[in-house]
Amino acid sequence: LPERDRAELKRRKLLLEVTLKSYWIRKGSAFSTEVARQETELTPEMIATGSWQQRPFKPYNFSALGLPPACGHLHPLLKVRSQLRQIFLEMG
Protein backbone atom coordinates (compact mmCIF):
# COMPACT_ATOMS: atom_id res chain seq x y z
CA LEU A 1 0.00 0.00 0.00
CA PRO A 2 1.13 3.55 -0.57
CA GLU A 3 2.16 5.41 2.59
CA ARG A 4 -0.78 7.83 2.35
CA ASP A 5 -3.40 5.06 2.13
CA ARG A 6 -1.73 3.09 4.91
CA ALA A 7 -1.74 6.15 7.20
CA GLU A 8 -5.42 6.75 6.47
CA LEU A 9 -6.33 3.14 7.26
CA LYS A 10 -4.33 3.29 10.50
CA ARG A 11 -6.10 6.50 11.51
CA ARG A 12 -9.49 4.85 10.96
CA LYS A 13 -8.25 1.77 12.85
CA LEU A 14 -8.86 -0.50 9.90
CA LEU A 15 -5.23 -1.53 9.60
CA LEU A 16 -3.07 -3.17 12.23
CA GLU A 17 0.63 -3.58 11.56
CA VAL A 18 2.29 -6.56 13.24
CA THR A 19 6.01 -7.21 13.36
CA LEU A 20 7.00 -10.86 13.37
CA LYS A 21 10.36 -11.91 14.73
CA SER A 22 11.92 -15.29 14.20
CA TYR A 23 15.02 -16.88 15.65
CA TRP A 24 17.26 -19.68 14.47
CA ILE A 25 18.45 -21.94 17.26
CA ARG A 26 21.53 -24.05 16.67
CA LYS A 27 23.90 -26.04 18.82
CA GLY A 28 26.81 -23.89 19.91
CA SER A 29 30.39 -24.82 20.66
CA ALA A 30 29.60 -25.31 24.37
CA PHE A 31 26.57 -27.58 23.75
CA SER A 32 26.36 -30.58 26.04
CA THR A 33 23.66 -33.02 27.06
CA GLU A 34 25.04 -33.13 30.61
CA VAL A 35 24.64 -30.35 33.13
CA ALA A 36 28.06 -29.27 34.39
CA ARG A 37 28.12 -28.18 38.03
CA GLN A 38 29.84 -24.84 38.41
CA GLU A 39 32.19 -24.33 41.33
CA THR A 40 31.28 -21.69 43.89
CA GLU A 41 34.37 -21.78 46.10
CA LEU A 42 38.09 -21.86 45.49
CA THR A 43 39.65 -24.29 47.95
CA PRO A 44 43.32 -24.65 48.96
CA GLU A 45 43.35 -28.14 47.40
CA MET A 46 42.31 -26.68 44.02
CA ILE A 47 45.14 -24.15 44.22
CA ALA A 48 47.70 -26.79 45.25
CA THR A 49 46.80 -29.20 42.44
CA GLY A 50 46.06 -26.53 39.82
CA SER A 51 42.66 -28.07 39.05
CA TRP A 52 40.95 -24.67 39.37
CA GLN A 53 42.17 -23.76 35.87
CA GLN A 54 40.02 -26.43 34.19
CA ARG A 55 36.86 -26.01 36.31
CA PRO A 56 34.06 -23.59 35.46
CA PHE A 57 33.23 -21.11 38.23
CA LYS A 58 29.88 -19.53 38.91
CA PRO A 59 30.00 -15.77 38.16
CA TYR A 60 29.58 -13.31 41.02
CA ASN A 61 26.35 -11.30 41.22
CA PHE A 62 27.37 -8.00 42.76
CA SER A 63 23.87 -6.50 42.41
CA ALA A 64 22.21 -9.16 44.60
CA LEU A 65 20.65 -7.78 47.76
CA GLY A 66 21.22 -10.85 49.91
CA LEU A 67 19.31 -11.81 53.03
CA PRO A 68 17.81 -9.01 55.11
CA PRO A 69 19.55 -8.65 58.48
CA ALA A 70 17.75 -9.93 61.55
CA CYS A 71 16.55 -6.77 63.28
CA GLY A 72 16.69 -6.29 67.02
CA HIS A 73 13.83 -5.84 69.45
CA LEU A 74 12.69 -3.02 71.67
CA HIS A 75 14.18 -2.82 75.14
CA PRO A 76 11.65 -4.15 77.71
CA LEU A 77 11.45 -0.77 79.49
CA LEU A 78 10.78 1.03 76.21
CA LYS A 79 8.08 -1.52 75.42
CA VAL A 80 6.36 -0.95 78.80
CA ARG A 81 6.66 2.81 78.38
CA SER A 82 4.98 2.71 74.97
CA GLN A 83 2.19 0.49 76.32
CA LEU A 84 1.58 2.87 79.24
CA ARG A 85 1.57 5.83 76.88
CA GLN A 86 -0.99 4.10 74.69
CA ILE A 87 -3.19 3.36 77.73
CA PHE A 88 -3.08 7.01 78.86
CA LEU A 89 -3.84 8.23 75.31
CA GLU A 90 -6.89 5.99 75.16
CA MET A 91 -8.08 7.31 78.54
CA GLY A 92 -7.85 10.85 77.25
C-alpha positions, 0 to 999 in steps of 0.5 A: 500500500502507498504510505498515504493510504496506509496512514489513512487506514491506520487512523481509521483503525482499519489496519493493524501492523504486526512485526514478526520476529523469528530466531534460528536456534543451533547447537553452539560450541559449548553444547552438552547433554550433561549439566556441568556443576559450576564451582562456587568456592576456590579451595586450597586443594584446588590451588595446590593441584592446579585443578581450578584452571580447568573447572568452570566457576559460577560468576559473582552477582554484585547486584544481589541484595542478599538476606535481610539482616535480623533486626533487634527488638525493643528494650523491655522498658521502652516496650512498657513505656509505649504500652503505658503511653498508649493506655493514657492516650486511650483514657484521654 
